[in-house]
Amino acid sequence: MSDLDAVALEAWLDGGPAPDRAVQRAAVKESLAALAELAPGRTVEVRVPPFGAVQCVAGPRHTRGTPPNVVETDARTWLALATGRVDWAAAVANGVLVASGGRAAEISRYLPLGRPRCDEK
């Protein structure tokens, strides 16, 4: 992603106009890949329609039908979560993030992406 694309994304997340869909898609896909790297597994499915979805978090693998643990939100909310501009509880309370299933909220411990976590040495 170019510096100009990054600036456009930051402006959007701070309330400005939306960047090109290709920029949104690239940012969502990159951030979902980063989440999958931080939380490998297939227990929780994170969906950011229409740009992407990823399965992550260690535990029982889901293979058929609707996953029991799903997180779904729009691109702007996802990128705001990933960058720390909004926190998990606020997104859920505002109805812009849906987390269903007993383990879906485990995603919150990996956000914002790139933040040092307590379990890191």
C-alpha positions, 0 to 999 in steps of 0.5 A: 500500500502506498503512503498516499493510500495510508494517508487516505485510510487514516483520514477516512478512519478519522471521519473523512471521505472513503478511499477507493474500494481497492484501498479499503480491500487491500487494508482489510485483507492485510489486517485480516492476514495479520490477525490470522498470523497472531491468532492461528487456528480455525475456531473463530471466523472474522468476516468483513464483507465484502472484502474478506474473512479469515478463520483464527484462534486455536481450538476446535476446527469448524468445517461445515455450515455456519461457524459457531463463533463469528465476528462480523463488521464493516470495513471501516469499523474493522480497520478502526478496531485494528488500528486502535481508534475504537475498542471492542466494547464500544463497537459491540455497544454501538451495534457496528460489530456482531460477535456470536458464539462463546469464543468470538470475543477472544478476538478482542485480545489481539486488537489493536493489531501490532500492540504488544500483548501480555502473553508475549515475552 
